[in-house]
Amino acid sequence: MMEWDSNSESDLSAAEEEEEEFGDGLGFMLKKNGEGQLPFPIDKLLQPSPCGFVVTDALEPDNPIIYVNSVFEMVTGYRAEEVLGHNCRFLQCRGPFAKRRHPLVNPTVVTEIRRCLKEGVEFQGELLNFRKDGSPLMNRLRMTPIYGDDETITHLIGIQVFTEASLDLGPIPGSSAKESLRASERLRFNISPIGVVSGETRNVSRGVCGLMQLSDEVIALKILSRLTPRDIASVGSVCRWFYELTKNEDLWRMVCQNAWGSETTRVLETVPGAKRLGWGRLARELTTLEAAAWRKLTVGGAVEPSRCNFSACAVGNRVVLFGGEGVNMQPMNDTFVLDLNSTNPEWQYVKVSSPPPGRWGHTLSCVNGSNLVLFGGCGTQGLLNDVFLLDLDAKHPTWREISSLAPPLPRSWHSSCTLDGTKLIVSGGCADSGVLLNDTFLLDLSIEKPVWREIPVAWTPPSRLGHTLTVYGGRKILMFGGLAKSGPLRFRSSDVFTMDLSEDEPCWRCVTGSGMPGAANPGGIAPPPRLDHVAVSLPGGRILVFGGSVAGLHSASQLYILDPTEERPTWRILNVPGRPPRFAWGHSTCVVGGTRALILGGQTGEEWMLSEIHELSLASSVF
């Protein structure tokens, strides 16, 4: 990653003469304002004393650090991986284990920083900071907000000129005085009030210059392509060279593929008009959700007879619906398809051979591109545990029953998802006599004779039905909500559990809730407990929750989003324009093309509506 050169042998007078020319080369952030001044502290970058360079993400809560240069690491003793994702205030604490700001840190300066952050203006001042070993140093800080095209602050740039603080505080508790002194002396050679830099720092600077000698292809393919979309956007704000590199569409495609996976990228390529939108803009909109909006689609055709408790999934840009509960609890076994690529989409009945027995409370998932896998549910003869496959693109579509060994108990109102495009995962549900289940099974459909395998775990979440199971991060699954068992009672749940199936011994981990192993209540406002909701997995691993049966006066139409990949997962409310479904219970959902979450069904109190579909569009419309 690029770092600014702080070579003490540079000619300052020449640098001052070339300041305007250099400023023009620093990209869109460094454009002059009306008064002929640069909004970015370029003079700090040109001085010979070592500068710490920090970038934070102003669009995320608490302004987490997304980039630090090697000078920051060298001076403070903190490695980049230790501080990324954290607010810079840890430098006000003496040592990595301190929990509170040191009493010698000037509270007036801290208050002024907060005021500048709130008002979106630049801050300049000096603040007492501490290295990782607890030794003090003064930080002459200049913090500048960076505005996006819509006048929203997207990043904060901090230039830190470190000097020694003439304070003798002694060693921090629990550390060796000799070790602390040795570390302090080692860094003291690199910092002085007059900007004298040691030979070690000059070597660092030469290393930075070596980076600039690499070709654009090497920088893009070997370095930038491995970063996340957010990091690429931040890197593009550093200088004009990187800004030009990060405008390349091929680079953005590689970044998206590395961050979201090959399958998600492939699906996004099928979105009509995706090329016109561009990978860079698509990555930004799917990361920030700035373009997310509700809209209502009115489609032709009809799904008759009327029904509820059906299941639907997406196959490319087609929505497939199977079965459901008709009048007088009649199990249905018909198949309907809605092709969203057509000019006037309409529901069409698909004549298939060997349809499965009618059912409701089942699950329908997509595997291997155009194949549908059906599992379980409740039919005329009671609960089911059979598996059927349908190739939607076959010349004569035919449901084919899969004879599998060691199947799980028959069930309905369970949850399922697919992994790697070949494996079906089933969790929980309701068995005979209303018994709730808490097991998790896996079926590999890529082998000739599939065998059900229960995933052995030392601890399982409470038994439940009506919950959701979603895949994120490639091979991780997330369970949310449902009607969960608690002793002799059953309650709606808002707990979140995750499992990493790439581990040798997978186990359930509790992300939210209390009284569970590894439980921790995240920040933000958690969704009210619910069941029969819908959950959507977004590119990058975030989970979007909507609707369901919610107790009390809470609105089920509110959207909630959670990123389980964060160190401290935080629920966030997502407010988007447009009108969400009026009735937010009894829905089914699927994601089409990776950018459109379709909400089907919903009860009006008198009938179930399928002619009106609500779409949560996650990216700008290019159709």
C-alpha positions as CSV (number, residue, x, y, z in Angstrom):
1,M,0.0,0.0,0.0
2,M,1.3,3.4,-0.8
3,E,3.0,5.6,1.8
4,W,4.3,9.1,1.6
5,D,8.0,9.7,1.3
6,S,9.5,11.5,4.4
7,N,13.1,11.6,3.2
8,S,15.0,14.2,5.3
9,E,17.4,14.9,2.4
10,S,14.7,16.4,0.3
11,D,15.1,20.0,-0.9
12,L,12.4,22.0,1.0
13,S,12.9,25.1,-1.1
14,A,12.4,23.2,-4.3
15,A,9.4,21.4,-2.8
16,E,7.8,24.8,-1.9
17,E,8.4,26.0,-5.5
18,E,6.7,22.8,-6.9
19,E,3.9,22.8,-4.3
20,E,1.2,23.9,-6.8
21,E,2.3,21.4,-9.4
22,F,2.4,18.6,-6.9
23,G,-0.9,19.6,-5.5
24,D,-2.5,19.2,-8.9
25,G,-1.2,15.6,-9.0
26,L,-2.9,14.5,-5.8
27,G,-6.2,13.7,-7.2
28,F,-9.8,14.9,-6.7
29,M,-9.3,15.5,-3.0
30,L,-6.6,18.1,-3.5
31,K,-8.3,20.4,-5.9
32,K,-8.0,24.0,-5.0
33,N,-10.9,25.9,-3.5
34,G,-12.2,29.3,-4.4
35,E,-9.5,31.1,-2.4
36,G,-6.7,29.2,-4.2
37,Q,-5.9,27.0,-1.3
38,L,-5.7,23.3,-1.1
39,P,-8.1,21.7,1.4
40,F,-5.6,19.0,2.1
41,P,-2.6,19.6,4.4
42,I,0.0,19.2,1.6
43,D,2.6,21.2,3.5
44,K,2.6,18.5,6.2
45,L,3.4,15.8,3.6
46,L,6.3,17.8,2.2
47,Q,8.1,18.4,5.5
48,P,11.1,16.2,6.4
49,S,10.0,15.1,9.9
50,P,8.3,11.7,9.9
51,C,4.5,12.0,9.6
52,G,2.0,9.4,10.6
53,F,-0.7,9.1,8.0
54,V,-4.2,7.8,9.0
55,V,-7.4,7.3,7.0
56,T,-10.7,6.6,8.7
57,D,-14.1,5.7,7.3
58,A,-16.6,8.4,8.2
59,L,-19.5,6.5,6.8
60,E,-19.2,3.8,9.5
61,P,-20.0,4.3,13.2
62,D,-17.1,5.6,15.4
63,N,-14.9,6.4,12.4
64,P,-12.9,3.2,12.2
65,I,-9.3,3.3,10.9
66,I,-8.9,1.8,7.4
67,Y,-5.3,2.7,6.7
68,V,-2.1,3.7,8.5
69,N,1.3,4.1,7.0
70,S,4.6,2.6,8.2
71,V,5.7,5.7,10.1
72,F,2.6,5.4,12.3
73,E,3.5,1.8,13.0
74,M,7.1,2.6,13.6
75,V,6.5,5.5,16.0
76,T,3.6,4.2,18.0
77,G,4.6,0.5,18.1
78,Y,1.2,-0.6,17.0
79,R,1.0,-2.8,13.9
80,A,-1.6,-2.0,11.2
81,E,-3.6,-5.2,11.9
82,E,-3.9,-4.2,15.6
83,V,-5.5,-0.8,14.9
84,L,-7.6,-1.3,11.7
85,G,-11.3,-1.1,12.5
86,H,-10.7,0.9,15.7
87,N,-11.1,4.5,16.5
88,C,-7.9,6.5,16.9
89,R,-8.7,7.4,20.5
90,F,-6.7,4.4,21.8
91,L,-3.6,6.5,21.5
92,Q,-4.9,8.6,24.4
93,C,-4.7,5.5,26.6
94,R,-1.4,4.5,28.1
95,G,-0.7,1.0,26.8
96,P,-2.8,-1.5,24.9
97,F,-4.6,-2.7,28.0
98,A,-5.7,0.7,29.3
99,K,-9.4,1.2,29.1
100,R,-9.6,5.0,29.9
101,R,-8.1,8.1,28.6
102,H,-5.0,9.1,30.6
103,P,-5.6,12.0,33.0
104,L,-2.8,14.1,31.5
105,V,-4.5,14.2,28.1
106,N,-6.0,17.7,27.7
107,P,-9.8,17.3,27.8
108,T,-10.2,20.7,26.2
109,V,-8.4,19.5,23.1
110,V,-10.5,16.3,23.0
111,T,-13.7,18.4,23.2
112,E,-12.5,20.5,20.3
113,I,-11.8,17.4,18.2
114,R,-15.3,16.2,18.9
115,R,-16.8,19.6,17.9
116,C,-14.8,19.6,14.6
117,L,-16.0,16.0,13.9
118,K,-19.6,17.0,14.6
119,E,-19.5,20.2,12.4
120,G,-17.4,18.6,9.7
121,V,-14.6,21.1,9.8
122,E,-10.8,20.7,10.0
123,F,-9.0,20.4,13.3
124,Q,-5.4,21.4,14.1
125,G,-3.8,21.1,17.5
126,E,-1.5,19.2,19.8
127,L,-2.5,16.2,21.9
128,L,-0.7,13.9,24.3
129,N,-0.5,10.4,22.9
130,F,1.1,7.1,24.1
131,R,3.1,4.4,22.3
132,K,2.1,0.8,22.7
133,D,4.9,0.5,25.4
134,G,3.3,3.3,27.4
135,S,5.9,6.0,26.7
136,P,4.4,9.5,26.0
137,L,4.8,11.5,22.9
138,M,3.2,14.7,21.5
139,N,1.0,14.5,18.4
140,R,0.7,17.6,16.4
141,L,-2.4,16.6,14.6
142,R,-4.1,18.0,11.5
143,M,-7.4,16.2,10.7
144,T,-9.2,17.0,7.5
145,P,-12.7,15.8,6.4
146,I,-13.0,14.5,2.8
147,Y,-16.4,15.2,1.1
148,G,-18.0,13.0,-1.5
149,D,-19.9,14.1,-4.6
150,D,-23.1,14.5,-2.5
151,E,-21.4,16.7,0.1
152,T,-21.3,13.9,2.6
153,I,-18.2,13.3,4.6
154,T,-16.8,10.0,3.4
155,H,-13.4,9.9,5.1
156,L,-11.1,11.7,7.6
157,I,-7.5,12.1,6.8
158,G,-5.1,12.6,9.8
159,I,-1.5,13.9,9.5
160,Q,0.4,13.3,12.7
161,V,3.7,14.9,13.4
162,F,5.1,13.1,16.5
163,T,7.6,14.7,18.9
164,E,9.0,13.5,22.2
165,A,7.0,14.5,25.3
166,S,9.2,15.5,28.3
167,L,7.3,13.5,30.8
168,D,8.7,10.8,33.1
169,L,5.7,8.6,33.9
170,G,7.6,5.5,34.7
171,P,6.9,2.0,33.3
172,I,3.3,1.0,32.9
173,P,2.0,-1.5,35.4
174,G,2.9,-5.1,34.6
175,S,5.7,-4.2,32.2
176,S,9.5,-4.4,32.5
177,A,11.1,-1.0,33.1
178,K,14.2,-2.0,31.2
179,E,12.1,-3.3,28.3
180,S,10.0,-0.1,28.2
181,L,13.1,2.1,28.3
182,R,14.7,0.1,25.5
183,A,11.7,0.4,23.2
184,S,11.4,4.1,24.0
185,E,15.0,4.8,23.2
186,R,14.8,2.8,20.0
187,L,12.0,5.0,18.7
188,R,13.5,8.2,20.1
189,F,16.2,8.1,17.4
190,N,13.5,8.5,14.8
191,I,11.7,11.5,16.4
192,S,12.9,14.9,17.3
193,P,11.3,18.4,17.6
194,I,13.5,19.7,14.8
195,G,12.7,16.8,12.4
196,V,16.1,15.0,12.4
197,V,15.5,11.5,10.9
198,S,17.7,8.5,11.5
199,G,19.2,6.3,8.8
200,E,16.5,3.6,9.6
201,T,13.8,6.1,8.5
202,R,15.7,6.9,5.4
203,N,15.7,3.2,4.5
204,V,11.9,3.1,5.0
205,S,11.6,6.1,2.7
206,R,13.7,4.4,0.0
207,G,11.4,1.4,0.3
208,V,8.4,3.6,-0.3
209,C,10.1,5.0,-3.4
210,G,10.7,1.4,-4.5
211,L,7.0,0.8,-4.5
212,M,6.5,3.7,-6.8
213,Q,8.9,2.0,-9.3
214,L,6.5,-0.9,-9.7
215,S,4.4,-1.0,-12.9
216,D,0.7,-0.2,-12.8
217,E,-0.1,-3.8,-13.7
218,V,1.9,-5.1,-10.7
219,I,0.3,-2.6,-8.3
220,A,-3.2,-3.4,-9.6
221,L,-3.0,-7.2,-9.9
222,K,-0.8,-8.0,-6.9
223,I,-1.8,-5.4,-4.3
224,L,-4.9,-3.4,-5.0
225,S,-7.0,-6.4,-6.2
226,R,-6.6,-8.0,-2.8
227,L,-8.2,-5.1,-1.0
228,T,-11.9,-4.7,-0.1
229,P,-14.2,-2.3,-2.1
230,R,-14.1,0.2,0.8
231,D,-10.3,0.1,1.0
232,I,-10.0,0.6,-2.8
233,A,-12.2,3.7,-2.5
234,S,-9.9,5.0,0.3
235,V,-6.7,4.2,-1.6
236,G,-8.1,6.2,-4.6
237,S,-8.3,9.2,-2.3
238,V,-4.5,9.2,-1.5
239,C,-3.0,10.5,-4.8
240,R,-3.8,11.0,-8.4
241,W,-1.7,8.0,-9.4
242,F,-3.8,5.7,-7.3
243,Y,-7.0,7.5,-8.3
244,E,-6.4,6.8,-11.9
245,L,-5.5,3.1,-11.2
246,T,-8.7,2.7,-9.2
247,K,-10.9,3.8,-12.1
248,N,-10.1,0.7,-14.0
249,E,-13.1,-1.6,-14.4
250,D,-11.0,-4.8,-14.7
251,L,-9.5,-3.9,-11.3
252,W,-12.9,-3.4,-9.7
253,R,-14.1,-6.7,-11.1
254,M,-11.2,-8.5,-9.5
255,V,-11.8,-6.6,-6.2
256,C,-15.5,-7.6,-6.2
257,Q,-14.6,-11.2,-7.1
258,N,-12.1,-11.5,-4.3
259,A,-14.4,-9.8,-1.8
260,W,-17.7,-11.5,-2.7
261,G,-16.7,-14.7,-4.4
262,S,-16.7,-16.0,-7.9
263,E,-20.4,-17.2,-7.8
264,T,-21.7,-13.8,-6.7
265,T,-19.6,-12.0,-9.3
266,R,-20.9,-14.4,-12.0
267,V,-24.5,-13.7,-11.0
268,L,-24.0,-9.9,-11.0
269,E,-22.6,-10.2,-14.5
270,T,-26.0,-11.5,-15.6
271,V,-27.8,-8.4,-14.4
272,P,-29.3,-6.5,-17.4
273,G,-27.4,-3.2,-17.9
274,A,-24.7,-4.1,-15.3
275,K,-22.0,-3.1,-17.8
276,R,-23.5,0.4,-18.1
277,L,-23.5,0.7,-14.4
278,G,-19.9,-0.4,-14.1
279,W,-18.2,-2.5,-11.5
280,G,-16.9,0.5,-9.5
281,R,-20.3,2.0,-9.1
282,L,-21.9,-1.4,-8.5
283,A,-19.3,-2.1,-5.7
284,R,-20.0,1.3,-4.1
285,E,-23.7,1.0,-4.2
286,L,-23.8,-2.6,-2.9
287,T,-21.4,-1.6,-0.1
288,T,-23.0,1.6,1.0
289,L,-26.6,0.7,0.0
290,E,-26.9,4.4,-1.0
291,A,-29.2,3.5,-3.9
292,A,-31.4,1.0,-2.1
293,A,-35.1,1.7,-2.6
294,W,-38.5,0.0,-2.5
295,R,-40.7,-0.3,-5.5
296,K,-43.9,-2.2,-6.3
297,L,-44.1,-4.4,-9.4
298,T,-47.4,-5.4,-10.9
299,V,-47.1,-8.6,-13.0
300,G,-49.4,-10.4,-15.2
301,G,-50.7,-14.0,-15.1
302,A,-52.0,-15.6,-12.0
303,V,-51.0,-18.2,-9.4
304,E,-54.2,-20.1,-9.1
305,P,-55.7,-21.5,-6.9
306,S,-54.9,-18.9,-4.3
307,R,-52.5,-20.1,-1.6
308,C,-50.2,-19.3,1.3
309,N,-47.1,-21.0,2.9
310,F,-45.6,-21.7,-0.5
311,S,-41.8,-21.5,-1.1
312,A,-40.0,-19.6,-3.8
313,C,-36.4,-19.1,-5.0
314,A,-34.5,-17.4,-7.9
315,V,-32.9,-19.2,-10.8
316,G,-31.0,-16.5,-12.6
317,N,-33.5,-13.8,-13.3
318,R,-36.5,-16.1,-12.9
319,V,-38.6,-16.6,-9.8
320,V,-39.9,-20.1,-9.2
321,L,-42.8,-20.9,-6.9
322,F,-43.8,-24.4,-5.8
323,G,-46.7,-25.8,-3.7
324,G,-48.3,-24.1,-0.7
325,E,-51.4,-24.4,1.4
326,G,-54.7,-23.9,-0.5
327,V,-58.3,-23.6,0.7
328,N,-59.2,-25.9,3.6
329,M,-55.4,-26.7,4.1
330,Q,-55.2,-28.4,0.8
331,P,-51.5,-29.2,-0.1
332,M,-50.5,-27.9,-3.5
333,N,-47.9,-29.5,-5.9
334,D,-47.8,-27.2,-8.9
335,T,-44.9,-25.1,-10.2
336,F,-45.0,-21.5,-11.5
337,V,-42.3,-19.3,-13.1
338,L,-42.0,-15.5,-13.4
339,D,-39.4,-14.4,-15.9
340,L,-38.2,-11.0,-15.0
341,N,-36.2,-10.7,-18.2
342,S,-39.3,-10.4,-20.3
343,T,-40.8,-7.0,-21.2
344,N,-44.0,-7.8,-19.4
345,P,-43.3,-10.3,-16.7
346,E,-46.2,-12.7,-15.9
347,W,-46.7,-15.8,-13.9
348,Q,-46.7,-18.9,-16.0
349,Y,-47.7,-22.4,-15.0
350,V,-45.0,-24.9,-15.9
351,K,-46.1,-28.4,-16.8
352,V,-43.6,-30.8,-15.2
353,S,-43.5,-34.5,-15.1
354,S,-43.6,-36.6,-11.9
355,P,-44.5,-33.7,-9.5
356,P,-43.8,-34.4,-5.8
357,P,-46.7,-34.9,-3.4
358,G,-48.4,-31.6,-2.5
359,R,-47.1,-29.8,0.6
360,W,-46.7,-26.6,2.5
361,G,-44.1,-25.4,5.1
362,H,-41.3,-26.8,2.8
363,T,-38.2,-25.2,1.5
364,L,-37.1,-24.7,-2.2
365,S,-33.5,-23.8,-3.1
366,C,-31.4,-23.4,-6.2
367,V,-28.3,-25.6,-6.8
368,N,-25.9,-26.0,-9.8
369,G,-27.2,-23.1,-11.8
370,S,-30.7,-24.1,-13.0
371,N,-31.5,-27.0,-10.6
372,L,-34.1,-26.7,-7.8
373,V,-34.0,-28.8,-4.7
374,L,-37.2,-29.4,-2.6
375,F,-37.2,-30.7,0.9
376,G,-39.7,-31.6,3.6
377,G,-43.0,-29.9,4.5
378,C,-46.4,-31.1,5.5
379,G,-48.6,-33.0,3.0
380,T,-51.8,-35.1,3.0
381,Q,-50.1,-38.0,4.8
382,G,-48.4,-35.8,7.4
383,L,-44.8,-34.6,7.7
384,L,-42.3,-35.3,4.9
385,N,-38.5,-35.7,4.7
386,D,-38.1,-36.5,1.0
387,V,-35.8,-34.7,-1.5
388,F,-36.7,-33.8,-5.1
389,L,-34.6,-32.2,-7.9
390,L,-35.9,-30.3,-11.0
391,D,-33.8,-29.0,-13.9
392,L,-35.7,-25.9,-15.0
393,D,-33.7,-25.6,-18.3
394,A,-34.4,-29.2,-19.4
395,K,-36.3,-29.7,-22.6
396,H,-38.9,-31.7,-20.6
397,P,-38.7,-30.5,-16.9
398,T,-39.2,-33.5,-14.6
399,W,-39.1,-33.7,-10.8
400,R,-36.8,-36.4,-9.8
401,E,-36.8,-37.9,-6.3
402,I,-33.3,-38.3,-4.7
403,S,-32.9,-41.6,-2.8
404,S,-30.7,-40.5,0.1
405,L,-29.5,-42.6,3.1
406,A,-30.0,-41.7,6.8
407,P,-32.5,-38.8,6.2
408,P,-33.4,-36.5,9.1
409,L,-36.7,-36.7,10.8
410,P,-39.8,-35.6,8.8
411,R,-40.4,-31.9,9.4
412,S,-42.0,-28.6,8.4
413,W,-41.3,-24.9,9.1
414,H,-37.6,-25.8,9.1
415,S,-34.9,-23.6,7.4
416,S,-32.5,-24.5,4.7
417,C,-29.8,-23.0,2.5
418,T,-27.3,-24.2,-0.1
419,L,-23.5,-24.3,0.1
420,D,-21.0,-24.3,-2.8
421,G,-23.9,-24.7,-5.2
422,T,-24.0,-28.5,-4.4
423,K,-24.8,-29.0,-0.7
424,L,-28.2,-28.6,1.0
425,I,-28.2,-27.7,4.7
426,V,-31.4,-28.2,6.8
427,S,-31.9,-26.9,10.3
428,G,-34.6,-27.2,13.0
429,G,-38.3,-27.2,12.3
430,C,-41.3,-28.9,13.7
431,A,-41.6,-32.7,14.0
432,D,-44.5,-34.9,14.9
433,S,-46.7,-33.9,17.9
434,G,-45.4,-30.3,17.6
435,V,-41.9,-31.2,18.9
436,L,-39.3,-28.5,17.9
437,L,-36.0,-29.6,16.5
438,N,-32.5,-28.2,16.9
439,D,-30.4,-30.4,14.6
440,T,-28.4,-29.5,11.5
441,F,-28.0,-31.8,8.5
442,L,-26.0,-31.6,5.3
443,L,-26.7,-33.4,2.0
444,D,-24.1,-33.4,-0.8
445,L,-26.0,-33.5,-4.1
446,S,-22.8,-33.7,-6.2
447,I,-22.2,-37.4,-5.5
448,E,-24.1,-40.2,-7.2
449,K,-25.7,-41.6,-4.0
450,P,-26.1,-38.7,-1.6
451,V,-26.0,-39.5,2.2
452,W,-27.4,-37.2,4.8
453,R,-24.9,-36.3,7.5
454,E,-25.8,-34.7,10.8
455,I,-23.2,-32.0,11.7
456,P,-22.0,-33.0,15.2
457,V,-21.7,-30.1,17.6
458,A,-21.0,-29.9,21.3
459,W,-23.8,-27.3,21.8
460,T,-26.8,-26.4,19.8
461,P,-29.1,-23.3,19.9
462,P,-32.5,-23.8,21.4
463,S,-35.0,-25.8,19.3
464,R,-37.0,-23.6,17.0
465,L,-39.2,-23.2,13.9
466,G,-39.9,-20.3,11.5
467,H,-36.3,-19.1,11.6
468,T,-34.0,-18.3,8.7
469,L,-30.7,-19.8,7.6
470,T,-28.4,-17.8,5.3
471,V,-24.9,-18.3,3.9
472,Y,-22.2,-15.6,4.1
473,G,-18.4,-15.5,3.7
474,G,-18.4,-18.6,1.4
475,R,-18.9,-21.4,3.9
476,K,-20.4,-19.8,7.0
477,I,-24.1,-19.9,7.9
478,L,-26.2,-17.6,10.1
479,M,-29.3,-18.5,11.9
480,F,-31.7,-15.7,13.0
481,G,-35.0,-15.5,14.9
482,G,-37.9,-18.0,14.9
483,L,-40.1,-19.4,17.6
484,A,-37.7,-20.9,20.1
485,K,-38.1,-23.3,23.0
486,S,-37.3,-22.0,26.5
487,G,-38.1,-24.6,29.0
488,P,-41.7,-25.6,28.7
489,L,-42.5,-22.3,26.9
490,R,-42.0,-21.0,23.4
491,F,-41.0,-17.4,22.6
492,R,-40.2,-15.4,19.5
493,S,-36.5,-15.0,19.2
494,S,-34.1,-12.3,18.0
495,D,-30.9,-14.3,18.7
496,V,-28.2,-14.7,16.0
497,F,-26.1,-17.9,15.8
498,T,-23.2,-18.6,13.3
499,M,-21.3,-21.7,12.2
500,D,-18.2,-21.9,10.1
501,L,-18.4,-25.1,8.0
502,S,-14.8,-24.8,6.8
503,E,-13.6,-25.7,10.3
504,D,-12.5,-29.3,11.1
505,E,-15.0,-29.3,14.0
506,P,-17.8,-26.8,13.2
507,C,-19.6,-25.4,16.2
508,W,-22.5,-23.0,16.8
509,R,-21.5,-19.6,18.2
510,C,-23.9,-17.1,19.6
511,V,-23.5,-13.6,18.2
512,T,-26.4,-12.0,20.1
513,G,-28.6,-12.7,23.0
514,S,-27.8,-13.6,26.6
515,G,-27.3,-16.7,28.6
516,M,-25.7,-18.5,25.7
517,P,-22.1,-19.7,25.2
518,G,-20.0,-16.8,23.9
519,A,-23.0,-14.5,24.0
520,A,-22.5,-10.8,23.5
521,N,-25.0,-8.0,22.9
522,P,-23.9,-6.0,19.9
523,G,-24.3,-2.3,19.5
524,G,-27.2,-0.7,17.7
525,I,-30.9,-1.5,17.9
526,A,-31.7,-5.2,17.6
527,P,-34.8,-6.2,15.6
528,P,-37.7,-7.2,17.8
529,P,-38.1,-10.9,18.2
530,R,-39.9,-12.5,15.2
531,L,-40.6,-15.6,13.2
532,D,-41.7,-16.3,9.6
533,H,-39.5,-13.3,8.5
534,V,-37.2,-13.1,5.5
535,A,-33.4,-12.8,5.5
536,V,-31.3,-11.8,2.5
537,S,-27.5,-12.3,2.2
538,L,-25.8,-9.3,0.6
539,P,-22.5,-9.3,-1.2
540,G,-19.8,-9.0,1.4
541,G,-21.5,-11.1,4.0
542,R,-24.1,-8.7,5.5
543,I,-27.5,-10.0,6.4
544,L,-30.7,-8.0,5.8
545,V,-33.8,-8.9,7.9
546,F,-37.4,-7.9,7.0
547,G,-40.9,-8.7,8.0
548,G,-42.3,-11.6,9.9
549,S,-44.6,-12.2,12.9
550,V,-43.6,-9.6,15.4
551,A,-45.0,-9.3,18.9
552,G,-46.3,-6.0,20.3
553,L,-46.6,-2.7,18.4
554,H,-43.3,-3.0,16.6
555,S,-43.4,-2.5,12.8
556,A,-42.4,-5.6,10.8
557,S,-41.7,-3.4,7.8
558,Q,-38.5,-1.9,9.2
559,L,-35.3,-3.2,7.6
560,Y,-32.4,-4.3,9.8
561,I,-28.9,-5.1,8.6
562,L,-26.1,-7.0,10.4
563,D,-22.5,-7.7,9.4
564,P,-21.4,-10.9,11.2
565,T,-17.9,-10.5,9.9
566,E,-17.2,-7.4,12.1
567,E,-15.2,-7.8,15.2
568,R,-18.2,-6.4,17.1
569,P,-21.3,-7.1,15.0
570,T,-23.7,-4.2,15.2
571,W,-27.4,-4.1,14.1
572,R,-28.2,-1.1,12.0
573,I,-31.6,0.2,10.8
574,L,-31.7,0.7,7.1
575,N,-34.1,3.5,6.0
576,V,-34.7,3.4,2.3
577,P,-37.1,5.5,0.1
578,G,-40.2,4.0,-1.4
579,R,-43.1,2.2,0.1
580,P,-42.4,-1.2,1.7
581,P,-45.1,-4.0,1.6
582,R,-48.1,-2.9,3.7
583,F,-48.5,-6.3,5.2
584,A,-45.2,-7.8,6.4
585,W,-46.2,-11.3,7.4
586,G,-46.5,-14.5,5.4
587,H,-43.9,-13.5,2.8
588,S,-41.4,-15.5,0.8
589,T,-38.3,-13.9,-0.7
590,C,-35.5,-14.5,-3.1
591,V,-32.6,-12.5,-4.5
592,V,-32.5,-12.0,-8.3
593,G,-29.3,-11.2,-10.0
594,G,-27.6,-10.3,-6.7
595,T,-29.1,-6.7,-6.7
596,R,-32.9,-7.2,-6.3
597,A,-34.6,-8.8,-3.3
598,L,-38.2,-9.7,-4.3
599,I,-40.8,-10.0,-1.6
600,L,-43.7,-12.3,-2.7
601,G,-47.0,-12.8,-1.1
602,G,-48.2,-11.3,2.2
603,Q,-51.6,-11.5,3.8
604,T,-54.1,-8.6,3.5
605,G,-56.4,-10.2,6.1
606,E,-58.7,-11.6,3.5
607,E,-56.5,-13.1,0.7
608,W,-53.0,-13.8,-0.3
609,M,-51.6,-11.5,-3.0
610,L,-49.2,-12.7,-5.7
611,S,-50.0,-10.3,-8.5
612,E,-48.2,-7.4,-6.6
613,I,-44.6,-8.0,-5.9
614,H,-42.4,-5.6,-3.8
615,E,-38.8,-5.2,-4.9
616,L,-36.0,-4.0,-2.7
617,S,-33.6,-2.7,-5.3
618,L,-30.1,-2.6,-3.9
619,A,-28.4,-0.8,-6.9
620,S,-29.4,1.9,-9.3
621,S,-31.9,0.8,-11.9
622,V,-30.2,0.2,-15.3
623,F,-33.1,-1.6,-17.0
